[in-house]
């Protein structure tokens, strides 16, 4: 009889200890109800990239060394003729600061385009503006902006001509200029004016002296390219306040090798090969 009592007491004590253990000390740890389920691969999932901020730069050329090609630019020649000369110079009439950019080479060949590319930036959708003053030229007195530059034979160009009194937008395909749109404008020689080209997909808007001049569309060059400035033939033209803006999410900024002089480098170093273009129709020959 005593042994049965002892066994009963031992059984009851065991049940009591088990209930205390279960109530006060959980046998397993569970996630809180508000916690989201954890995936073993969660940390391996790619995170969305942050959107690239818009690009904007304005150059008044005051911080560049005089009598040299400005750092970050490179000169080129489209068409024919003598070599080009782009240098930074002192200029009392500069709209801002005391220095300007000048194209000073002279050659009366009509199909000659001295070009200066901004080598540190590439984009498809971009707005480029510049102030300019034509100084001299018997054949032409021109200031021009270039966008989507692929090489000397493939790019868009808008130019203002003081001798012809007009602003015209071209595309250059296989070295042949093709006029896209034009408008008369009072491009007075010897005075400062502002030229601007906005390129968005296939849509182009041209501004002159702060006013929208014309719009047109063209889808020849769909790839990103460089931007720059240009003149024509024997034009001596000076420039100031060169501004580039872009909200293109794929704009790219290129680092320039400090040991490479911009005027000595070749365009093939940084300019991508152009897309293959369709042959030019006979009605799209060179435009004067």
Order of alpha helices (4+ residues) and beta strands (2+ residues): alpha-beta-beta-beta-beta-beta-beta-beta-beta-beta-beta-beta-beta-beta-beta-beta-beta
